[in-house]
Amino acid sequence: MIVVTGATGNIGRPLTRALAASGAQVTAVSRHAAPVPDGVRHVVADLADPAGLTPVLTGAKSLFLLLSGDLHATGAEHAGLLARAADSGVRRVVLLSTLGVVTRPFGPTRVAMRALEDTLRESGMEWSLLRPGGFASNALWWAESVRTRRVVAAPFGDVGVPLVDPADIAEVAAACLLEDRHTGGAYELTGPEVITPRQQTEALATALGLPVAFHELTREEAGAGLRRAMPAELAEDTLDILGSPSPAELRVSPDVERVLGRAPRTFADWAARHVEAFR
């Protein structure tokens, strides 16, 4: 059995579908009830309470571990999750980490993730690490303003990074959970090209077949919005990357193609598949 945490999110949903389609026995875990594919067991549980995961993990052989935003806060404790998984008989863990552990290892929200990676390596379980950069799906933050005013409001309009499609992350995760050859792999996951918020706006306009304007926010305006949705430390880290990406954060990684045998999807691909959210 494979346990998928964060199973109703942008990565967990396609991952659960892919695993179920492969014939794997899957338990989908999320904080709230949600529909899952036929044949998939769904359990409501909170990773902030590792003790409550014991019934979920019992009998599982593999675990996809995704930490929600609040579990990235400074001081959050994650080692207990891995210890409980090992004690429950889990043999393989695929951890959704972040590119920031490589590019900005001493950022306050990266230190805890680096420690979790180290704990996983030393756990005695098989492991794979997924380190995505920025997500194409972060554009959903703009959905309401595009629907109601045909405007994208974002900071750093002409500064880009190679955004990765969560569907590609899910496919890489499925490969790591199902195939032994990825054990011990650490994969940096990006899209195929650097794309700016202004260019993303153009891609959304093309997908909609309608004009969409771009309005550039100040860092302070953008930070106020981010802090309503995530810990302040993570919001500041995010703005640092968006405003001044390092050469390593601008690099297009070959790892999606290395694992999947095809090029990563573009932002335009993502926009075309999710266009209804912006109508």
N, C-alpha and C positions, 0 to 999 in steps of 0.2 A: 504494500500500500504506500502511496505517496501523499503526504500532507502538504497542502498549499496554503500558506498564510497570506493575508491580504487578497483573498481569492475573489473579491468583488470589485477590485480596482482596475486601473488601466493595464496593468501587467497580469494580475492574477486571473482576470476573466479569460483572456485569450490563452493563457497558460493552462488553465483548468480544461478548456475546450480541447486544446492540443493533446493533453495527456489522456483525456477520456477517449478521444478519437483514436489514439494509439492502442487502446485496449487496456490501459493501466487502471488499477483500482485507485480511486482518488477520494480524499477527504478534503473538502474546501472549508477553510476557516476564515471567519470575518467577525467583526464586532456586532453586526446587525444581520437580521434575516434577509436573504436575497435569493432570487432564482438561480439555479445552477443547471448544468446539462443533465440530461437523463442518465441515470446510473451513478451519479456523483453524490456522495454523502455530504451534507452540509452541517457544520457545527458552529454555533455562536460561542466565541471565546475571545478573551482579551489577553494579548501578549504581555501586558503590564502585570498580569497575575500568572506567573509561570506555573504555580501549583495547580491552577485550573486546567492546564494543558495535558496533565497526565492521562486522562481518559482519551484525549484526542490522539496522543502519540503512541499509546499502547498498540503494538502490532504493526506500527509503521516502519518501513525500511528506509524511506527517503523523506527529506523535508526541504521545502523551499521556504526560506526565511526572509521576510520583508518586514522592516520596521516602519511603522507609520511616523508621521512628522513629529508628534509629541515625544516619541521614544528616542528621537535624536537629540533631545535637550541635554544640556550639560548636566552630568550627575546621574543620568539614567543608567540602570544596571541591567546588563544583558547576559552576563556569563551564566546566570541561572537557567536561562532558556536552553543553552547548549548542554549544560550538565543534565538537565531533565531529559533532553532528547537522547543523550547517550545512555542514561539509566533506563530509558524506555525501550532500548534496542534499536534505535535509529542508526543506520550504518552510513548514510550519505546525506550531506547538507549542501545545498546550493544557496549561498548568501548573496542577497542583493546589497552590494556595498555602494560605493560612489567613486567617481574618478578623482574626487577631491582628496582621497587618501594618498594619491600619488602626486597630484599637482599642488595641493595646499595641505600637507600632512599635519601642520601644527595649528590649523584653524580649530577653534573650540569645539565645533561639532564633528570634526574629522578625527580628533584624538580618540574619542570613544569608539568610532567605527574601526580605526586601526587596531585598537585593543581587542575588539570583537573578532576581527580577522585573525589576529595572533592566537586568540583563545581557540578558535576553530581549527587552526593548523595544528595546535598542540593537543587536540581533543581525542585523537585516536580514531576519529571517524574519517571517512572519505569526504573530500570537500572540493568545491569549485567556487570561485569568486567572480561576481559580475560587477563591473565598475562602469556604469553608464555616466555620460555627461548630461547635458540638458535634455529634457524631454520635449518632443514635438507637442505632446498633449498639454503642456503648460499653456498653449494658446487657448485652451478652453476658458481660461480666466477672462478672455475677451469676448466670450460668446454673447453675453447679455448686451454689451455696448454695441456689438456688431448687429445684433437682431433689432435693437431699438433705435440706434442712431447711425448705424453704418460707420462706426468709428472704432479704431484700435487705439487704445491709450497705453503707452509703455515707455519706460526709460531707455536711454542709450539706443536711439533709433537706428544708427548706422554702425553699431558694434555687433558682430555676429559670433556664433559658435556653431559647431556641427551637431545640430540637434538629432537625437535618435528617436525613432518610432518605437513606442512601447511594445508594439506587436513584434518587432525584431528582438527586443529584450526577452519577450515571452518565448519565442522560438529558440533562442539560445539557451534559456533556462530549461526548456523541455529536453533539448539535446544533452545538457549536462546531467539532468536527472535520469535519463534513459540510457545513456551511452557511457561505458567505462572509460573510453579514451579521453574524456575531459576531466577525469579525476586529477586534482592538483593543478588545474588551470586557473589562471587569473586573466580575465578578458576585459579589455577596455572597449566599451561599446559606444560608438558614435554614428551619426548619419554620414552620408557620402560627400557632404559639402558644408562649408560655412555659410550660414544664412542669418541675415539681420532681421530685427523686428519689422523694419520697413519692407523688406523683401517678403517676409511672412505675410504681411498685410496684402501685398500684391498677389500672392498665391491664394489667399482666401478670397479676394475679389474675383480672381479667375475661376475658382471653384464655384462661387455663387453666381457668376455671370452678372455681377452688379458692382458699382464703384464702392470702395471702402476707403475712407480717409485715415490718415495716421496722425495722431496727436502725441507729441513727445512729453512725457512726464519728467519732472525733476527727480533726483534720487530720493529726496525727502518725501515727495508725494507717493512714489512707488513703495518706499519702505513702510509708510503708514498702512498701505493695503496689505503688504506681505505679513506684517506683524499681527494682523487680525487672523491669519490662517496658519501661522507656524511660529515656533519659538523665535524670540528676537535674535538669538545668536545665528540661527539658520537663515533668517531673513537677511542679516547683514552679510553673511558669507555669500549668499546668492547674489546680492547686489554687487559685491566685490568682483565676482566672476563675470557677471553680465556687463559690468562697466569697464573692467580691465582684465580681459582674459589673458592668461600667460601663453607663451608658445605651445606648451604642452596641452593647454585647453583648446587651442585652435587646431591641433593636429587631427587629421582624419585617420582613425584607426582601421587597420585591416581585419580586426578580429571578428566582426559580424560575418564577413565573407569567408573568413577562415573556418568558422564553425558551420555556417549554413550553406556554403558553396554558391552563394549569390551575393550581389551587391546589396547594401542596406537600402531600405526605402527612403525616398526623398520626403521633404516636408510637403511638397505638392501632392504626393501620394496620400499622406496622412490627411491633408485638407480635403481631398476629394472623397475619402471614405467617411469623414465626419462632418460633411457640409451641412447636414440637417440641423446640427447643433447651433449653427450660425444663421439660419433662415428666420 
